[in-house]
Amino acid sequence: MTAHREHSPSPDRKSLLAAFHAVREGLLSNDVECLRELYADDFRSHSIRGDVEGREAVLEAFMPAGVRIEMFEIEDLSVEVIGGVGILTGLGRMSGRYDDKEFRHHVRFVDIFLWRDGRWRYHFSQSTEVAPDPSASDEG
């Protein structure tokens, strides 16, 4: 996969969505070089475990034999562009493997992209695990 380099004359919703989906595809395909182009040098993430991770930690995690995402679905996506800031919020479901352990997460997320050098760069991510609704039942 080649890094997504859609350049627009100005920040807009269409190019922001393209950058967001390019990050998703880079994660699904473990394309570290693509991710290196998409993530800002000063990227940071607040993970569902409460960890603060920088760009290099994320890139290292997606190297061969690292995190392998098998399913990554997005729901309830909201997209805003405010000047040179792109804000995406929604629900994400993902599953995969890491260190021979299976994982499955359902998260509410906020991702922030910044418009730099004529393109969107992934700047910040925060995810919170969505707890199952205790009143939900398998009966119905």
C-alpha positions in Angstrom: 0.0 0.0 0.0 1.3 3.4 -0.9 0.8 6.3 1.5 -2.3 8.3 0.6 -1.2 11.7 -0.6 -4.3 13.4 -1.8 -3.4 17.1 -1.8 -6.2 19.6 -1.8 -5.8 23.3 -2.2 -7.5 23.8 1.2 -8.6 21.6 4.1 -12.0 20.0 3.4 -14.2 17.2 4.6 -13.6 14.9 1.6 -9.8 14.9 1.9 -10.2 14.5 5.7 -12.3 11.4 5.2 -9.8 10.1 2.7 -6.9 10.5 5.2 -9.0 8.9 8.0 -9.7 5.9 5.8 -6.1 5.7 4.6 -5.0 5.4 8.3 -7.6 2.6 8.8 -6.3 0.8 5.7 -2.7 1.2 6.8 -3.5 -0.3 10.2 -5.4 -3.2 8.6 -2.5 -4.0 6.2 0.3 -3.3 8.8 1.8 -0.8 6.3 4.2 1.0 8.6 5.6 3.2 5.8 2.1 4.4 4.9 1.4 5.1 8.5 4.7 6.9 8.9 3.5 9.3 6.2 0.1 9.8 7.6 0.9 10.2 11.3 2.3 13.6 12.4 5.8 13.5 14.0 4.1 14.8 17.2 1.2 12.3 17.1 0.0 11.0 20.5 -2.7 8.6 21.5 -4.6 8.0 24.8 -5.3 4.3 24.5 -8.2 2.3 26.0 -5.7 1.2 28.7 -5.0 4.8 29.6 -1.5 4.8 28.1 -0.1 7.8 26.3 1.7 6.6 23.2 3.7 8.6 20.6 4.1 8.0 16.9 7.1 5.7 17.2 5.4 3.4 19.7 2.4 3.0 17.4 4.6 2.4 14.4 6.6 -0.2 16.3 3.5 -2.0 17.4 2.4 -2.5 13.8 5.7 -3.9 12.6 5.7 -7.6 11.4 4.8 -10.0 14.2 3.1 -7.1 16.1 -0.5 -6.1 16.2 -2.6 -7.7 13.5 -6.1 -6.2 13.1 -8.5 -8.6 11.4 -11.7 -6.6 11.6 -12.1 -2.8 12.0 -15.5 -1.3 11.5 -16.6 2.3 12.1 -20.2 3.4 13.0 -21.8 6.7 13.9 -19.0 8.7 12.2 -19.2 12.5 12.6 -16.7 14.7 10.7 -16.0 18.3 11.2 -13.4 20.7 9.6 -12.7 23.9 11.6 -10.0 25.8 9.7 -7.0 23.5 9.6 -8.3 21.1 12.2 -10.2 18.0 11.4 -12.2 16.2 14.1 -13.7 12.8 13.7 -15.8 11.0 16.3 -17.6 7.7 16.3 -17.8 4.1 17.4 -15.3 1.6 16.3 -15.3 -2.2 16.6 -12.0 -4.1 16.0 -10.6 -7.5 16.6 -7.3 -9.2 16.0 -4.2 -10.6 17.6 -1.2 -9.3 19.5 1.5 -11.5 21.1 -0.6 -14.6 20.3 -3.5 -13.2 22.2 -6.9 -12.4 20.6 -8.5 -9.0 21.3 -11.9 -7.6 20.6 -12.8 -3.9 21.4 -15.8 -1.7 21.0 -14.7 1.9 21.5 -15.9 5.5 21.3 -13.2 7.5 19.7 -12.1 11.0 18.8 -9.4 11.5 16.2 -7.9 14.9 15.4 -6.0 15.6 12.1 -4.1 18.8 11.4 -3.7 20.4 8.0 0.0 20.6 7.3 2.0 21.2 4.1 -1.2 20.8 2.0 -2.4 17.6 3.5 -4.0 16.1 6.6 -1.7 14.6 9.2 -3.0 12.4 12.1 -2.2 14.3 15.2 -4.2 12.9 18.2 -6.4 9.9 19.1 -8.3 9.0 22.2 -10.4 5.8 22.7 -12.7 4.7 25.5 -13.9 1.1 25.7 -17.7 1.0 25.5 -19.1 -1.2 28.3 -21.9 -3.6 27.4 -25.3 -2.4 28.4 -26.1 -4.4 31.6 -29.9 -4.1 30.8 -29.4 -5.7 27.4 -30.5 -9.2 27.2 -30.0 -12.1 24.7 -33.7 -12.7 24.9 -35.9 -10.9 22.4 
